[in-house]
Amino acid sequence: MDAVIADTSNAAYSGGFNYFVSFFGAFLGPFPTLFNPPDAPPTPMGFLGAGLSYKLFLILPFWFGVFMAVKKWMIELFPLIAFVLLEMIATAYVCASLELRKVILHVPFMYILSSFGLYYWSKTTHSMRLYSWLNFAYAVGVLILWNVIRVKTSYD
């Protein structure tokens, strides 16, 4: 990875930070761009942002579904979990987890595991209501923060 970036002479590359953002984006993202910066040419990112926002809101139920599948030893779901986790690790390792075209392969399986997690999420007690609020706060916080950063960097 470093040799490829050195060949392209990308001055903005910072190995540690890019890997951190890539792994964070793989396991808790990717982060949707809801609107284009004012000076940028129009792109379809606003259109794609709705689907990525939906995925962002389902990320904690997905991890809860993975936890419940392992806890209840549901062997039928292990291939789905293995595929999603291996693809997350692979895209994060090559710093491609923020590109929609490279992570779209595991998104349908994430929806299946998120539905499984929501099924058990709805059967739980009052303590899970706190996790629901934390899930919404996380998703809204990431949406606002990512889009504010994108607009701020476009003005710099």
ZIZICOR-V96357 format. One record per residue. N is the residue number from 1. SS is DSSP state (alpha for helix, beta for strand, coil for the rest). NEAR is the number of other C-alpha atoms within 12 Angstrom. D_LAST is the distance of its C-alpha to the last C-alpha in whole Angstrom. Layout:
BEGIN
N | SS | NEAR | D_LAST
N | SS | NEAR | D_LAST
END
This chain:
BEGIN
1 | coil | 18 | 28
2 | alpha | 19 | 27
3 | alpha | 11 | 29
4 | alpha | 12 | 27
5 | alpha | 17 | 23
6 | alpha | 14 | 25
7 | alpha | 11 | 26
8 | alpha | 12 | 23
9 | coil | 11 | 21
10 | coil | 14 | 18
11 | coil | 11 | 16
12 | coil | 11 | 14
13 | coil | 19 | 18
14 | coil | 17 | 19
15 | alpha | 20 | 22
16 | alpha | 13 | 23
17 | alpha | 14 | 20
18 | alpha | 24 | 20
19 | alpha | 25 | 23
20 | alpha | 21 | 23
21 | alpha | 26 | 21
22 | alpha | 30 | 23
23 | alpha | 27 | 26
24 | alpha | 25 | 25
25 | alpha | 33 | 24
26 | alpha | 39 | 27
27 | alpha | 34 | 29
28 | alpha | 33 | 27
29 | coil | 40 | 25
30 | coil | 41 | 24
31 | coil | 43 | 21
32 | coil | 38 | 21
33 | coil | 33 | 18
34 | coil | 26 | 19
35 | coil | 25 | 17
36 | coil | 24 | 15
37 | coil | 22 | 12
38 | coil | 14 | 13
39 | coil | 14 | 12
40 | coil | 15 | 13
41 | coil | 11 | 17
42 | coil | 12 | 19
43 | coil | 16 | 20
44 | coil | 16 | 23
45 | alpha | 24 | 21
46 | alpha | 19 | 21
47 | alpha | 16 | 25
48 | alpha | 23 | 25
49 | alpha | 25 | 23
50 | alpha | 19 | 27
51 | alpha | 24 | 28
52 | alpha | 33 | 26
53 | alpha | 31 | 26
54 | alpha | 27 | 30
55 | alpha | 38 | 30
56 | alpha | 36 | 27
57 | alpha | 34 | 30
58 | coil | 36 | 33
59 | alpha | 38 | 32
60 | alpha | 35 | 34
61 | alpha | 35 | 37
62 | alpha | 38 | 36
63 | alpha | 31 | 36
64 | alpha | 31 | 39
65 | alpha | 34 | 41
66 | alpha | 37 | 41
67 | alpha | 24 | 42
68 | alpha | 26 | 45
69 | alpha | 29 | 46
70 | alpha | 22 | 46
71 | alpha | 15 | 48
72 | coil | 17 | 51
73 | coil | 13 | 51
74 | coil | 18 | 50
75 | alpha | 15 | 51
76 | alpha | 14 | 50
77 | alpha | 26 | 46
78 | alpha | 23 | 46
79 | alpha | 18 | 45
80 | alpha | 29 | 42
81 | alpha | 33 | 41
82 | alpha | 22 | 41
83 | alpha | 21 | 40
84 | alpha | 31 | 37
85 | alpha | 28 | 36
86 | alpha | 20 | 37
87 | alpha | 27 | 34
88 | alpha | 35 | 32
89 | alpha | 24 | 32
90 | alpha | 23 | 32
91 | alpha | 31 | 29
92 | alpha | 30 | 27
93 | alpha | 26 | 29
94 | coil | 26 | 28
95 | coil | 32 | 24
96 | coil | 29 | 25
97 | coil | 34 | 25
98 | coil | 32 | 22
99 | coil | 25 | 23
100 | alpha | 26 | 25
101 | alpha | 16 | 28
102 | alpha | 20 | 29
103 | alpha | 35 | 29
104 | alpha | 26 | 31
105 | alpha | 21 | 34
106 | alpha | 30 | 35
107 | alpha | 34 | 33
108 | alpha | 21 | 37
109 | alpha | 29 | 39
110 | alpha | 41 | 36
111 | alpha | 31 | 37
112 | alpha | 26 | 41
113 | alpha | 40 | 40
114 | alpha | 35 | 38
115 | alpha | 26 | 41
116 | alpha | 31 | 43
117 | alpha | 31 | 41
118 | alpha | 29 | 41
119 | alpha | 18 | 45
120 | alpha | 24 | 46
121 | alpha | 30 | 43
122 | coil | 20 | 45
123 | coil | 13 | 48
124 | coil | 16 | 47
125 | coil | 12 | 47
126 | coil | 12 | 46
127 | alpha | 13 | 43
128 | alpha | 20 | 42
129 | alpha | 15 | 40
130 | alpha | 14 | 38
131 | alpha | 20 | 37
132 | alpha | 24 | 36
133 | alpha | 17 | 34
134 | alpha | 19 | 32
135 | alpha | 26 | 32
136 | alpha | 22 | 30
137 | alpha | 18 | 28
138 | alpha | 24 | 27
139 | alpha | 28 | 26
140 | alpha | 20 | 24
141 | alpha | 21 | 22
142 | alpha | 30 | 21
143 | alpha | 29 | 20
144 | alpha | 21 | 18
145 | alpha | 19 | 17
146 | alpha | 27 | 16
147 | alpha | 25 | 15
148 | alpha | 21 | 13
149 | alpha | 19 | 11
150 | alpha | 23 | 10
151 | alpha | 20 | 9
152 | alpha | 16 | 7
153 | alpha | 15 | 5
154 | alpha | 15 | 6
155 | alpha | 12 | 4
156 | coil | 9 | 0
END
